[in-house]
Amino acid sequence: MNVKSDVLVIVEHNEGRLKNVSIEILSYFGKIAKEKDVKVIAFVLGNHISEKLYCDIGKLGIKEIVTHVDNDLDEQPSMIAGMTLKLAKKMKPKLIVMANTVKSRDSAPLIAQGLNVDMYSDI
């Protein structure tokens, strides 16, 4: 994969249903993508990834989705960070956006450390 993105959004879902916070983030960046010609890619991890989930993300204006299906990712911050790091190193996004949830608060510092970049939370 040799795709570059301006923004990489880590999508959180619950058994294939987008969490409200992910809907808010994807809606915002879907509008930015359209208005400012910014390339936004959604990264969906875990299990229960379905065609409906893809459609729901697409309806929010996101044209590209990358997935990693793994039943063990749901409660493993280090695994989530590892998969995100691997993708981020390939895509070289200018910005990685995650929800302010327990899962993200546990994995975001690991991602920032792995990329040797600053991390900002609760903004």
Phi, psi and chi 1 to 4 in degrees:
 res  aa     phi    psi   chi1   chi2   chi3   chi4
   1 MET       -  124.9  177.5 -175.0  -46.5      -
   2 ASN  -126.5   43.0 -144.1    3.4      -      -
   3 VAL   -93.6  136.2  177.9      -      -      -
   4 LYS  -108.5  148.9  -67.6 -156.8  178.8 -131.5
   5 SER  -136.9  155.3   71.2      -      -      -
   6 ASP   -82.7  -38.9  -65.5  -44.4      -      -
   7 VAL  -133.5  130.8  179.3      -      -      -
   8 LEU  -113.1  118.4  178.2   62.4      -      -
   9 VAL  -105.2  122.2  176.5      -      -      -
  10 ILE   -85.9  115.9  -48.5  -54.1      -      -
  11 VAL   -91.6  131.6  176.7      -      -      -
  12 GLU  -106.7  136.4  -70.3 -162.2   25.9      -
  13 HIS  -141.6  162.8   62.8   95.9      -      -
  14 ASN  -122.4  104.8 -173.6   10.8      -      -
  15 GLU    51.6   44.6  -64.6 -172.1    2.3      -
  16 GLY    88.5   -1.0      -      -      -      -
  17 ARG  -107.3  126.7  -69.5 -174.2   17.0 -127.4
  18 LEU   -58.7  135.3  -75.2  173.1      -      -
  19 LYS   -73.7  149.5  -71.1 -171.5  173.9 -177.9
  20 ASN   -53.8  -40.7  -72.3  -20.8      -      -
  21 VAL   -64.4  -36.5   68.0      -      -      -
  22 SER   -68.5  -36.4  -74.9      -      -      -
  23 ILE   -61.4  -43.9  -68.0  170.9      -      -
  24 GLU   -61.9  -46.4  -68.6  172.8   19.4      -
  25 ILE   -64.7  -47.8  -67.3  168.0      -      -
  26 LEU   -64.8  -37.5  -67.9  166.4      -      -
  27 SER   -61.9  -46.6  -66.1      -      -      -
  28 TYR   -61.1  -51.3  176.4   78.0      -      -
  29 PHE   -73.8  -23.7  -78.6  100.5      -      -
  30 GLY   -64.1  -41.2      -      -      -      -
  31 LYS   -67.0  -43.7  -70.1  176.0 -172.5  170.0
  32 ILE   -60.6  -42.7  -65.0  -66.4      -      -
  33 ALA   -58.4  -42.9      -      -      -      -
  34 LYS   -72.9  -46.4 -175.1  175.8 -179.0 -179.7
  35 GLU   -73.8  -35.6  -66.9  171.4    5.0      -
  36 LYS  -112.5    6.0  -55.0  -71.7 -175.2 -174.3
  37 ASP    55.5   48.4 -165.7   32.6      -      -
  38 VAL  -101.4  136.2  171.7      -      -      -
  39 LYS   -87.1  116.8 -175.7  169.6 -173.2  168.7
  40 VAL  -116.8  130.3  178.2      -      -      -
  41 ILE  -121.8  132.2  -64.1  178.7      -      -
  42 ALA   -92.2  134.9      -      -      -      -
  43 PHE  -114.0  115.1 -173.3   31.0      -      -
  44 VAL  -110.3  123.8 -177.0      -      -      -
  45 LEU  -119.8  159.3  -56.8  101.5      -      -
  46 GLY   109.3 -148.7      -      -      -      -
  47 ASN  -121.6 -177.5   54.6    7.8      -      -
  48 HIS    59.4   34.2  -59.2  -71.9      -      -
  49 ILE   -86.9  121.3  -61.5  171.7      -      -
  50 SER  -128.3  171.8   65.5      -      -      -
  51 GLU   -62.3  -35.0 -172.5  172.6  -33.0      -
  52 LYS   -61.3  -40.4 -179.0 -174.8 -179.6  -33.9
  53 LEU   -62.1  -44.3 -175.9   59.3      -      -
  54 TYR   -59.0  -45.0  -66.4  134.9      -      -
  55 CYS   -62.9  -43.0  -69.4      -      -      -
  56 ASP   -60.7  -40.5  -69.6  -14.8      -      -
  57 ILE   -67.9  -43.0  -67.6  168.8      -      -
  58 GLY   -61.6  -37.0      -      -      -      -
  59 LYS   -63.6  -20.2  -72.3  175.7 -172.6  174.2
  60 LEU   -90.6    6.4  -61.6  170.6      -      -
  61 GLY    95.9    7.3      -      -      -      -
  62 ILE   -93.0  122.8  -54.2  -58.7      -      -
  63 LYS   -94.8  -19.2  -56.4 -145.0 -177.4  -65.5
  64 GLU  -126.4  135.3  -66.8 -171.2   48.6      -
  65 ILE  -133.1  133.7  -56.7  167.9      -      -
  66 VAL  -116.3  137.3  175.0      -      -      -
  67 THR  -125.4  155.2   58.8      -      -      -
  68 HIS  -139.0  109.7  179.9   82.1      -      -
  69 VAL   -89.5  124.6  178.6      -      -      -
  70 ASP  -162.1  119.5 -170.4  -32.7      -      -
  71 ASN   -66.8  -21.6  -66.7  -24.3      -      -
  72 ASP   -88.3   -6.4  -64.6  -33.5      -      -
  73 LEU   -73.8  -24.3  -77.0  176.2      -      -
  74 ASP   -52.9  -39.0  -73.3  -22.0      -      -
  75 GLU  -118.4   22.5  -57.7  -56.8  -36.6      -
  76 GLN  -120.2   88.0  -59.9  -67.2  -33.9      -
  77 PRO   -55.7  -38.5  -23.3   31.7      -      -
  78 SER   -67.5  -34.2   61.7      -      -      -
  79 MET   -71.7  -40.4  -69.5  177.4   72.9      -
  80 ILE   -61.6  -45.1  -67.3  168.3      -      -
  81 ALA   -62.1  -42.8      -      -      -      -
  82 GLY   -61.4  -45.0      -      -      -      -
  83 MET   -67.2  -39.7  -65.8  -50.7  -53.5      -
  84 THR   -66.3  -41.5  -55.9      -      -      -
  85 LEU   -60.2  -45.9  -90.3  170.6      -      -
  86 LYS   -58.6  -46.0 -173.8 -176.8  -73.3 -172.5
  87 LEU   -67.7  -43.7 -178.0   62.0      -      -
  88 ALA   -63.0  -36.7      -      -      -      -
  89 LYS   -66.8  -30.6  -73.7  178.8  179.7  178.4
  90 LYS   -78.3  -41.5  -71.2  179.2 -176.6  176.5
  91 MET   -87.3  -25.9  -62.9 -176.8  137.9      -
  92 LYS    51.4   55.6  -59.9 -173.7 -176.8  -16.0
  93 PRO   -69.0  152.9   28.0  -34.2      -      -
  94 LYS   -78.7  -23.0  -64.3  174.0 -176.5  163.9
  95 LEU  -147.4  135.0  178.6   65.7      -      -
  96 ILE  -114.9  127.3  -60.8  173.4      -      -
  97 VAL  -117.8  130.7  179.5      -      -      -
  98 MET  -131.8  154.2  -55.7  174.3   79.7      -
  99 ALA   -70.3  158.2      -      -      -      -
 100 ASN   -89.9   74.3 -173.3   17.5      -      -
 101 THR  -123.4  169.4   61.9      -      -      -
 102 VAL   -58.2  -44.8  170.7      -      -      -
 103 LYS   -59.3  -44.7 -171.2 -176.5  -60.7 -174.8
 104 SER   -71.7  -38.8  -67.5      -      -      -
 105 ARG   -63.0  -28.2  -76.0 -168.1  -59.4  -92.3
 106 ASP   -79.5  -35.1  -71.5  -16.0      -      -
 107 SER   -94.8  -27.3   56.5      -      -      -
 108 ALA   -57.8  -45.5      -      -      -      -
 109 PRO   -62.1  -34.8  -19.9   29.6      -      -
 110 LEU   -66.6  -37.7  -60.0  171.9      -      -
 111 ILE   -67.3  -47.7  -64.4  165.6      -      -
 112 ALA   -59.9  -43.1      -      -      -      -
 113 GLN   -64.0  -43.1 -179.7 -178.6   21.6      -
 114 GLY   -65.2  -29.7      -      -      -      -
 115 LEU   -95.1   -7.5  -65.6  172.2      -      -
 116 ASN    57.6   49.9 -163.8   29.6      -      -
 117 VAL  -129.4  166.3  -63.5      -      -      -
 118 ASP   -74.6  153.0  -65.9  -27.2      -      -
 119 MET  -126.5  135.8 -176.5 -168.7   96.4      -
 120 TYR  -122.8  131.2  -57.7   94.2      -      -
 121 SER  -128.4  161.9   64.2      -      -      -
 122 ASP    56.6   41.9  -63.0  -32.7      -      -
 123 ILE  -116.7      -   56.4  172.3      -      -
